[in-house]
């Protein structure tokens, strides 16, 4: 799970959102709630999240291809 913004969002806004989300994820009440729900808490930069999304996309495209299901 992650937070995304529209393409073309100014980098200064993306950085501010990232810092804000990271600060929220560091709050003990937030961490406790997320851990109870089974979330892995990571945080990180927009570039790191983009890499995760790209890797997940490749993994699932490959899985769908092997099952004969065309991606949409």
KENU-648146 format. One record per residue: residue number from 1; chain; x, y, z of N, C-alpha, C in turn. Coordinates in pm, whole numbers, plus 50000, padded with zeros to 5 digits. Layout:
<pts>
<pt><zaza>NUM</zaza><nudo>A</nudo><n_c1>X</n_c1><n_c2>Y</n_c2><n_c3>Z</n_c3><ca_c1>X</ca_c1><ca_c2>Y</ca_c2><ca_c3>Z</ca_c3><c_c1>X</c_c1><c_c2>Y</c_c2><c_c3>Z</c_c3></pt>
...
</pts>
This chain:
<pts>
<pt><zaza>1</zaza><nudo>A</nudo><n_c1>50085</n_c1><n_c2>49884</n_c2><n_c3>50000</n_c3><ca_c1>50000</ca_c1><ca_c2>50000</ca_c2><ca_c3>50000</ca_c3><c_c1>50090</c_c1><c_c2>50122</c_c2><c_c3>50000</c_c3></pt>
<pt><zaza>2</zaza><nudo>A</nudo><n_c1>50049</n_c1><n_c2>50222</n_c2><n_c3>49931</n_c3><ca_c1>50128</ca_c1><ca_c2>50343</ca_c2><ca_c3>49928</ca_c3><c_c1>50044</c_c1><c_c2>50461</c_c2><c_c3>49883</c_c3></pt>
<pt><zaza>3</zaza><nudo>A</nudo><n_c1>50105</n_c1><n_c2>50574</n_c2><n_c3>49886</n_c3><ca_c1>50041</ca_c1><ca_c2>50698</ca_c2><ca_c3>49846</ca_c3><c_c1>50098</c_c1><c_c2>50740</c_c2><c_c3>49711</c_c3></pt>
<pt><zaza>4</zaza><nudo>A</nudo><n_c1>50011</n_c1><n_c2>50775</n_c2><n_c3>49618</n_c3><ca_c1>50055</ca_c1><ca_c2>50821</ca_c2><ca_c3>49487</ca_c3><c_c1>49996</c_c1><c_c2>50959</c_c2><c_c3>49460</c_c3></pt>
<pt><zaza>5</zaza><nudo>A</nudo><n_c1>50060</n_c1><n_c2>51030</n_c2><n_c3>49372</n_c3><ca_c1>50014</ca_c1><ca_c2>51163</ca_c2><ca_c3>49331</ca_c3><c_c1>50007</c_c1><c_c2>51165</c_c2><c_c3>49178</c_c3></pt>
<pt><zaza>6</zaza><nudo>A</nudo><n_c1>49933</n_c1><n_c2>51258</n_c2><n_c3>49123</n_c3><ca_c1>49924</ca_c1><ca_c2>51265</ca_c2><ca_c3>48977</ca_c3><c_c1>50061</c_c1><c_c2>51288</c_c2><c_c3>48912</c_c3></pt>
<pt><zaza>7</zaza><nudo>A</nudo><n_c1>50077</n_c1><n_c2>51234</n_c2><n_c3>48791</n_c3><ca_c1>50200</ca_c1><ca_c2>51259</ca_c2><ca_c3>48715</ca_c3><c_c1>50217</c_c1><c_c2>51409</c_c2><c_c3>48700</c_c3></pt>
<pt><zaza>8</zaza><nudo>A</nudo><n_c1>50340</n_c1><n_c2>51454</n_c2><n_c3>48711</n_c3><ca_c1>50368</ca_c1><ca_c2>51596</ca_c2><ca_c3>48696</ca_c3><c_c1>50357</c_c1><c_c2>51676</c_c2><c_c3>48825</c_c3></pt>
<pt><zaza>9</zaza><nudo>A</nudo><n_c1>50325</n_c1><n_c2>51608</n_c2><n_c3>48936</n_c3><ca_c1>50322</ca_c1><ca_c2>51679</ca_c2><ca_c3>49064</ca_c3><c_c1>50462</c_c1><c_c2>51734</c_c2><c_c3>49091</c_c3></pt>
<pt><zaza>10</zaza><nudo>A</nudo><n_c1>50472</n_c1><n_c2>51861</n_c2><n_c3>49127</n_c3><ca_c1>50605</ca_c1><ca_c2>51919</ca_c2><ca_c3>49150</ca_c3><c_c1>50685</c_c1><c_c2>51840</c_c2><c_c3>49254</c_c3></pt>
<pt><zaza>11</zaza><nudo>A</nudo><n_c1>50813</n_c1><n_c2>51819</n_c2><n_c3>49229</n_c3><ca_c1>50897</ca_c1><ca_c2>51741</ca_c2><ca_c3>49321</ca_c3><c_c1>50894</c_c1><c_c2>51794</c_c2><c_c3>49465</c_c3></pt>
<pt><zaza>12</zaza><nudo>A</nudo><n_c1>50882</n_c1><n_c2>51924</n_c2><n_c3>49484</n_c3><ca_c1>50878</ca_c1><ca_c2>51979</ca_c2><ca_c3>49619</ca_c3><c_c1>50753</c_c1><c_c2>51930</c_c2><c_c3>49693</c_c3></pt>
<pt><zaza>13</zaza><nudo>A</nudo><n_c1>50642</n_c1><n_c2>51915</n_c2><n_c3>49621</n_c3><ca_c1>50519</ca_c1><ca_c2>51863</ca_c2><ca_c3>49682</ca_c3><c_c1>50533</c_c1><c_c2>51716</c_c2><c_c3>49713</c_c3></pt>
<pt><zaza>14</zaza><nudo>A</nudo><n_c1>50590</n_c1><n_c2>51639</n_c2><n_c3>49621</n_c3><ca_c1>50612</ca_c1><ca_c2>51496</ca_c2><ca_c3>49643</ca_c3><c_c1>50701</c_c1><c_c2>51476</c_c2><c_c3>49766</c_c3></pt>
<pt><zaza>15</zaza><nudo>A</nudo><n_c1>50807</n_c1><n_c2>51553</n_c2><n_c3>49777</n_c3><ca_c1>50899</ca_c1><ca_c2>51541</ca_c2><ca_c3>49892</ca_c3><c_c1>50827</c_c1><c_c2>51574</c_c2><c_c3>50022</c_c3></pt>
<pt><zaza>16</zaza><nudo>A</nudo><n_c1>50743</n_c1><n_c2>51677</n_c2><n_c3>50018</n_c3><ca_c1>50670</ca_c1><ca_c2>51716</ca_c2><ca_c3>50140</ca_c3><c_c1>50572</c_c1><c_c2>51606</c_c2><c_c3>50180</c_c3></pt>
<pt><zaza>17</zaza><nudo>A</nudo><n_c1>50501</n_c1><n_c2>51550</n_c2><n_c3>50084</n_c3><ca_c1>50410</ca_c1><ca_c2>51439</ca_c2><ca_c3>50114</ca_c3><c_c1>50486</c_c1><c_c2>51321</c_c2><c_c3>50173</c_c3></pt>
<pt><zaza>18</zaza><nudo>A</nudo><n_c1>50600</n_c1><n_c2>51289</n_c2><n_c3>50115</n_c3><ca_c1>50680</ca_c1><ca_c2>51177</ca_c2><ca_c3>50163</ca_c3><c_c1>50725</c_c1><c_c2>51200</c_c2><c_c3>50307</c_c3></pt>
<pt><zaza>19</zaza><nudo>A</nudo><n_c1>50774</n_c1><n_c2>51319</n_c2><n_c3>50336</n_c3><ca_c1>50817</ca_c1><ca_c2>51350</ca_c2><ca_c3>50474</ca_c3><c_c1>50700</c_c1><c_c2>51342</c_c2><c_c3>50571</c_c3></pt>
<pt><zaza>20</zaza><nudo>A</nudo><n_c1>50584</n_c1><n_c2>51390</n_c2><n_c3>50529</n_c3><ca_c1>50466</ca_c1><ca_c2>51388</ca_c2><ca_c3>50616</ca_c3><c_c1>50421</c_c1><c_c2>51245</c_c2><c_c3>50644</c_c3></pt>
<pt><zaza>21</zaza><nudo>A</nudo><n_c1>50416</n_c1><n_c2>51163</n_c2><n_c3>50540</n_c3><ca_c1>50377</ca_c1><ca_c2>51023</ca_c2><ca_c3>50559</ca_c3><c_c1>50478</c_c1><c_c2>50951</c_c2><c_c3>50648</c_c3></pt>
<pt><zaza>22</zaza><nudo>A</nudo><n_c1>50606</n_c1><n_c2>50973</n_c2><n_c3>50625</n_c3><ca_c1>50709</ca_c1><ca_c2>50910</ca_c2><ca_c3>50710</ca_c3><c_c1>50692</c_c1><c_c2>50952</c_c2><c_c3>50856</c_c3></pt>
<pt><zaza>23</zaza><nudo>A</nudo><n_c1>50660</n_c1><n_c2>51079</n_c2><n_c3>50880</n_c3><ca_c1>50640</ca_c1><ca_c2>51127</ca_c2><ca_c3>51018</ca_c3><c_c1>50518</c_c1><c_c2>51059</c_c2><c_c3>51081</c_c3></pt>
<pt><zaza>24</zaza><nudo>A</nudo><n_c1>50412</n_c1><n_c2>51042</n_c2><n_c3>51002</n_c3><ca_c1>50293</ca_c1><ca_c2>50974</ca_c2><ca_c3>51054</ca_c3><c_c1>50325</c_c1><c_c2>50828</c_c2><c_c3>51086</c_c3></pt>
<pt><zaza>25</zaza><nudo>A</nudo><n_c1>50402</n_c1><n_c2>50764</n_c2><n_c3>51001</n_c3><ca_c1>50437</ca_c1><ca_c2>50623</ca_c2><ca_c3>51023</ca_c3><c_c1>50526</c_c1><c_c2>50603</c_c2><c_c3>51146</c_c3></pt>
<pt><zaza>26</zaza><nudo>A</nudo><n_c1>50592</n_c1><n_c2>50709</n_c2><n_c3>51190</n_c3><ca_c1>50677</ca_c1><ca_c2>50700</ca_c2><ca_c3>51309</ca_c3><c_c1>50598</c_c1><c_c2>50718</c_c2><c_c3>51439</c_c3></pt>
<pt><zaza>27</zaza><nudo>A</nudo><n_c1>50475</n_c1><n_c2>50762</n_c2><n_c3>51431</n_c3><ca_c1>50395</ca_c1><ca_c2>50784</ca_c2><ca_c3>51552</ca_c3><c_c1>50360</c_c1><c_c2>50649</c_c2><c_c3>51614</c_c3></pt>
<pt><zaza>28</zaza><nudo>A</nudo><n_c1>50383</n_c1><n_c2>50635</n_c2><n_c3>51745</n_c3><ca_c1>50358</ca_c1><ca_c2>50506</ca_c2><ca_c3>51810</ca_c3><c_c1>50216</c_c1><c_c2>50452</c_c2><c_c3>51790</c_c3></pt>
<pt><zaza>29</zaza><nudo>A</nudo><n_c1>50116</n_c1><n_c2>50538</n_c2><n_c3>51796</n_c3><ca_c1>49978</ca_c1><ca_c2>50490</ca_c2><ca_c3>51780</ca_c3><c_c1>49956</c_c1><c_c2>50438</c_c2><c_c3>51638</c_c3></pt>
<pt><zaza>30</zaza><nudo>A</nudo><n_c1>50013</n_c1><n_c2>50505</n_c2><n_c3>51540</n_c3><ca_c1>49999</ca_c1><ca_c2>50461</ca_c2><ca_c3>51402</ca_c3><c_c1>50070</c_c1><c_c2>50327</c_c2><c_c3>51383</c_c3></pt>
<pt><zaza>31</zaza><nudo>A</nudo><n_c1>50192</n_c1><n_c2>50317</n_c2><n_c3>51434</n_c3><ca_c1>50268</ca_c1><ca_c2>50193</ca_c2><ca_c3>51421</ca_c3><c_c1>50194</c_c1><c_c2>50077</c_c2><c_c3>51486</c_c3></pt>
<pt><zaza>32</zaza><nudo>A</nudo><n_c1>50142</n_c1><n_c2>50100</n_c2><n_c3>51607</n_c3><ca_c1>50071</ca_c1><ca_c2>49993</ca_c2><ca_c3>51680</ca_c3><c_c1>49948</c_c1><c_c2>49947</c_c2><c_c3>51601</c_c3></pt>
<pt><zaza>33</zaza><nudo>A</nudo><n_c1>49871</n_c1><n_c2>50042</n_c2><n_c3>51550</n_c3><ca_c1>49752</ca_c1><ca_c2>50007</ca_c2><ca_c3>51473</ca_c3><c_c1>49789</c_c1><c_c2>49927</c_c2><c_c3>51349</c_c3></pt>
<pt><zaza>34</zaza><nudo>A</nudo><n_c1>49889</n_c1><n_c2>49975</n_c2><n_c3>51276</n_c3><ca_c1>49928</ca_c1><ca_c2>49907</ca_c2><ca_c3>51152</ca_c3><c_c1>49984</c_c1><c_c2>49768</c_c2><c_c3>51180</c_c3></pt>
<pt><zaza>35</zaza><nudo>A</nudo><n_c1>50062</n_c1><n_c2>49754</n_c2><n_c3>51285</n_c3><ca_c1>50116</ca_c1><ca_c2>49623</ca_c2><ca_c3>51320</ca_c3><c_c1>50005</c_c1><c_c2>49526</c_c2><c_c3>51359</c_c3></pt>
<pt><zaza>36</zaza><nudo>A</nudo><n_c1>49904</n_c1><n_c2>49575</n_c2><n_c3>51432</n_c3><ca_c1>49790</ca_c1><ca_c2>49489</ca_c2><ca_c3>51468</ca_c3><c_c1>49715</c_c1><c_c2>49442</c_c2><c_c3>51344</c_c3></pt>
<pt><zaza>37</zaza><nudo>A</nudo><n_c1>49713</n_c1><n_c2>49524</n_c2><n_c3>51241</n_c3><ca_c1>49643</ca_c1><ca_c2>49489</ca_c2><ca_c3>51117</ca_c3><c_c1>49731</c_c1><c_c2>49406</c_c2><c_c3>51023</c_c3></pt>
<pt><zaza>38</zaza><nudo>A</nudo><n_c1>49856</n_c1><n_c2>49383</n_c2><n_c3>51060</n_c3><ca_c1>49945</ca_c1><ca_c2>49298</ca_c2><ca_c3>50980</ca_c3><c_c1>50024</c_c1><c_c2>49372</c_c2><c_c3>50874</c_c3></pt>
<pt><zaza>39</zaza><nudo>A</nudo><n_c1>50028</n_c1><n_c2>49505</n_c2><n_c3>50879</n_c3><ca_c1>50105</ca_c1><ca_c2>49581</ca_c2><ca_c3>50782</ca_c3><c_c1>50254</c_c1><c_c2>49575</c_c2><c_c3>50814</c_c3></pt>
<pt><zaza>40</zaza><nudo>A</nudo><n_c1>50335</n_c1><n_c2>49574</n_c2><n_c3>50709</n_c3><ca_c1>50478</ca_c1><ca_c2>49596</ca_c2><ca_c3>50723</ca_c3><c_c1>50500</c_c1><c_c2>49745</c_c2><c_c3>50702</c_c3></pt>
<pt><zaza>41</zaza><nudo>A</nudo><n_c1>50560</n_c1><n_c2>49811</n_c2><n_c3>50796</n_c3><ca_c1>50578</ca_c1><ca_c2>49955</ca_c2><ca_c3>50789</ca_c3><c_c1>50714</c_c1><c_c2>49985</c_c2><c_c3>50728</c_c3></pt>
<pt><zaza>42</zaza><nudo>A</nudo><n_c1>50713</n_c1><n_c2>50058</n_c2><n_c3>50615</n_c3><ca_c1>50838</ca_c1><ca_c2>50082</ca_c2><ca_c3>50545</ca_c3><c_c1>50871</c_c1><c_c2>50230</c_c2><c_c3>50531</c_c3></pt>
<pt><zaza>43</zaza><nudo>A</nudo><n_c1>50781</n_c1><n_c2>50308</n_c2><n_c3>50480</n_c3><ca_c1>50814</ca_c1><ca_c2>50447</ca_c2><ca_c3>50448</ca_c3><c_c1>50920</c_c1><c_c2>50450</c_c2><c_c3>50339</c_c3></pt>
<pt><zaza>44</zaza><nudo>A</nudo><n_c1>50967</n_c1><n_c2>50568</n_c2><n_c3>50307</n_c3><ca_c1>51072</ca_c1><ca_c2>50579</ca_c2><ca_c3>50207</ca_c3><c_c1>51042</c_c1><c_c2>50685</c_c2><c_c3>50104</c_c3></pt>
<pt><zaza>45</zaza><nudo>A</nudo><n_c1>51131</n_c1><n_c2>50694</n_c2><n_c3>50007</n_c3><ca_c1>51121</ca_c1><ca_c2>50799</ca_c2><ca_c3>49906</ca_c3><c_c1>51026</c_c1><c_c2>50759</c_c2><c_c3>49793</c_c3></pt>
<pt><zaza>46</zaza><nudo>A</nudo><n_c1>50989</n_c1><n_c2>50858</n_c2><n_c3>49713</n_c3><ca_c1>50906</ca_c1><ca_c2>50833</ca_c2><ca_c3>49596</ca_c3><c_c1>50978</c_c1><c_c2>50740</c_c2><c_c3>49499</c_c3></pt>
<pt><zaza>47</zaza><nudo>A</nudo><n_c1>51109</n_c1><n_c2>50756</n_c2><n_c3>49486</n_c3><ca_c1>51186</ca_c1><ca_c2>50672</ca_c2><ca_c3>49395</ca_c3><c_c1>51186</c_c1><c_c2>50526</c_c2><c_c3>49443</c_c3></pt>
<pt><zaza>48</zaza><nudo>A</nudo><n_c1>51198</n_c1><n_c2>50506</n_c2><n_c3>49573</n_c3><ca_c1>51194</ca_c1><ca_c2>50369</ca_c2><ca_c3>49626</ca_c3><c_c1>51059</c_c1><c_c2>50304</c_c2><c_c3>49602</c_c3></pt>
<pt><zaza>49</zaza><nudo>A</nudo><n_c1>50952</n_c1><n_c2>50382</n_c2><n_c3>49622</n_c3><ca_c1>50818</ca_c1><ca_c2>50329</ca_c2><ca_c3>49599</ca_c3><c_c1>50797</c_c1><c_c2>50298</c_c2><c_c3>49452</c_c3></pt>
<pt><zaza>50</zaza><nudo>A</nudo><n_c1>50845</n_c1><n_c2>50385</n_c2><n_c3>49363</n_c3><ca_c1>50834</ca_c1><ca_c2>50361</ca_c2><ca_c3>49219</ca_c3><c_c1>50904</c_c1><c_c2>50231</c_c2><c_c3>49182</c_c3></pt>
<pt><zaza>51</zaza><nudo>A</nudo><n_c1>51018</n_c1><n_c2>50203</n_c2><n_c3>49243</n_c3><ca_c1>51091</ca_c1><ca_c2>50079</ca_c2><ca_c3>49216</ca_c3><c_c1>51008</c_c1><c_c2>49958</c_c2><c_c3>49262</c_c3></pt>
<pt><zaza>52</zaza><nudo>A</nudo><n_c1>50947</n_c1><n_c2>49968</n_c2><n_c3>49378</n_c3><ca_c1>50864</ca_c1><ca_c2>49859</ca_c2><ca_c3>49430</ca_c3><c_c1>50746</c_c1><c_c2>49834</c_c2><c_c3>49336</c_c3></pt>
<pt><zaza>53</zaza><nudo>A</nudo><n_c1>50680</n_c1><n_c2>49942</n_c2><n_c3>49292</n_c3><ca_c1>50567</ca_c1><ca_c2>49927</ca_c2><ca_c3>49201</ca_c3><c_c1>50609</c_c1><c_c2>49864</c_c2><c_c3>49069</c_c3></pt>
<pt><zaza>54</zaza><nudo>A</nudo><n_c1>50724</n_c1><n_c2>49905</n_c2><n_c3>49018</n_c3><ca_c1>50774</ca_c1><ca_c2>49850</ca_c2><ca_c3>48893</ca_c3><c_c1>50804</c_c1><c_c2>49701</c_c2><c_c3>48907</c_c3></pt>
<pt><zaza>55</zaza><nudo>A</nudo><n_c1>50867</n_c1><n_c2>49663</n_c2><n_c3>49018</n_c3><ca_c1>50899</ca_c1><ca_c2>49521</ca_c2><ca_c3>49041</ca_c3><c_c1>50771</c_c1><c_c2>49439</c_c2><c_c3>49056</c_c3></pt>
<pt><zaza>56</zaza><nudo>A</nudo><n_c1>50672</n_c1><n_c2>49492</n_c2><n_c3>49129</n_c3><ca_c1>50545</ca_c1><ca_c2>49420</ca_c2><ca_c3>49144</ca_c3><c_c1>50476</c_c1><c_c2>49404</c_c2><c_c3>49009</c_c3></pt>
<pt><zaza>57</zaza><nudo>A</nudo><n_c1>50477</n_c1><n_c2>49509</n_c2><n_c3>48927</n_c3><ca_c1>50416</ca_c1><ca_c2>49503</ca_c2><ca_c3>48796</ca_c3><c_c1>50479</c_c1><c_c2>49392</c_c2><c_c3>48712</c_c3></pt>
<pt><zaza>58</zaza><nudo>A</nudo><n_c1>50611</n_c1><n_c2>49388</n_c2><n_c3>48712</n_c3><ca_c1>50682</ca_c1><ca_c2>49285</ca_c2><ca_c3>48635</ca_c3><c_c1>50648</c_c1><c_c2>49145</c_c2><c_c3>48687</c_c3></pt>
<pt><zaza>59</zaza><nudo>A</nudo><n_c1>50644</n_c1><n_c2>49130</n_c2><n_c3>48817</n_c3><ca_c1>50614</ca_c1><ca_c2>48999</ca_c2><ca_c3>48877</ca_c3><c_c1>50475</c_c1><c_c2>48951</c_c2><c_c3>48837</c_c3></pt>
<pt><zaza>60</zaza><nudo>A</nudo><n_c1>50377</n_c1><n_c2>49039</n_c2><n_c3>48850</n_c3><ca_c1>50240</ca_c1><ca_c2>48998</ca_c2><ca_c3>48821</ca_c3><c_c1>50215</c_c1><c_c2>48982</c_c2><c_c3>48672</c_c3></pt>
<pt><zaza>61</zaza><nudo>A</nudo><n_c1>50280</n_c1><n_c2>49063</n_c2><n_c3>48589</n_c3><ca_c1>50267</ca_c1><ca_c2>49044</ca_c2><ca_c3>48444</ca_c3><c_c1>50321</c_c1><c_c2>48906</c_c2><c_c3>48405</c_c3></pt>
<pt><zaza>62</zaza><nudo>A</nudo><n_c1>50434</n_c1><n_c2>48869</n_c2><n_c3>48464</n_c3><ca_c1>50492</ca_c1><ca_c2>48738</ca_c2><ca_c3>48435</ca_c3><c_c1>50399</c_c1><c_c2>48626</c_c2><c_c3>48482</c_c3></pt>
<pt><zaza>63</zaza><nudo>A</nudo><n_c1>50342</n_c1><n_c2>48641</n_c2><n_c3>48602</n_c3><ca_c1>50250</ca_c1><ca_c2>48539</ca_c2><ca_c3>48653</ca_c3><c_c1>50128</c_c1><c_c2>48525</c_c2><c_c3>48563</c_c3></pt>
<pt><zaza>64</zaza><nudo>A</nudo><n_c1>50071</n_c1><n_c2>48639</n_c2><n_c3>48521</n_c3><ca_c1>49955</ca_c1><ca_c2>48635</ca_c2><ca_c3>48432</ca_c3><c_c1>49989</c_c1><c_c2>48570</c_c2><c_c3>48299</c_c3></pt>
<pt><zaza>65</zaza><nudo>A</nudo><n_c1>50107</n_c1><n_c2>48605</n_c2><n_c3>48246</n_c3><ca_c1>50151</ca_c1><ca_c2>48548</ca_c2><ca_c3>48119</ca_c3><c_c1>50161</c_c1><c_c2>48396</c_c2><c_c3>48129</c_c3></pt>
<pt><zaza>66</zaza><nudo>A</nudo><n_c1>50222</n_c1><n_c2>48347</n_c2><n_c3>48238</n_c3><ca_c1>50237</ca_c1><ca_c2>48202</ca_c2><ca_c3>48255</ca_c3><c_c1>50103</c_c1><c_c2>48131</c_c2><c_c3>48271</c_c3></pt>
<pt><zaza>67</zaza><nudo>A</nudo><n_c1>50001</n_c1><n_c2>48202</n_c2><n_c3>48325</n_c3><ca_c1>49868</ca_c1><ca_c2>48143</ca_c2><ca_c3>48341</ca_c3><c_c1>49781</c_c1><c_c2>48161</c_c2><c_c3>48217</c_c3></pt>
<pt><zaza>68</zaza><nudo>A</nudo><n_c1>49836</n_c1><n_c2>48233</n_c2><n_c3>48117</n_c3><ca_c1>49761</ca_c1><ca_c2>48255</ca_c2><ca_c3>47994</ca_c3><c_c1>49653</c_c1><c_c2>48362</c_c2><c_c3>48006</c_c3></pt>
<pt><zaza>69</zaza><nudo>A</nudo><n_c1>49666</n_c1><n_c2>48448</n_c2><n_c3>48105</n_c3><ca_c1>49569</ca_c1><ca_c2>48555</ca_c2><ca_c3>48125</ca_c3><c_c1>49628</c_c1><c_c2>48684</c_c2><c_c3>48069</c_c3></pt>
<pt><zaza>70</zaza><nudo>A</nudo><n_c1>49563</n_c1><n_c2>48745</n_c2><n_c3>47969</n_c3><ca_c1>49618</ca_c1><ca_c2>48868</ca_c2><ca_c3>47912</ca_c3><c_c1>49603</c_c1><c_c2>48986</c_c2><c_c3>48008</c_c3></pt>
<pt><zaza>71</zaza><nudo>A</nudo><n_c1>49708</n_c1><n_c2>49067</n_c2><n_c3>48023</n_c3><ca_c1>49696</ca_c1><ca_c2>49186</ca_c2><ca_c3>48109</ca_c3><c_c1>49607</c_c1><c_c2>49289</c_c2><c_c3>48040</c_c3></pt>
<pt><zaza>72</zaza><nudo>A</nudo><n_c1>49540</n_c1><n_c2>49367</n_c2><n_c3>48123</n_c3><ca_c1>49454</ca_c1><ca_c2>49473</ca_c2><ca_c3>48069</ca_c3><c_c1>49513</c_c1><c_c2>49608</c_c2><c_c3>48097</c_c3></pt>
</pts>
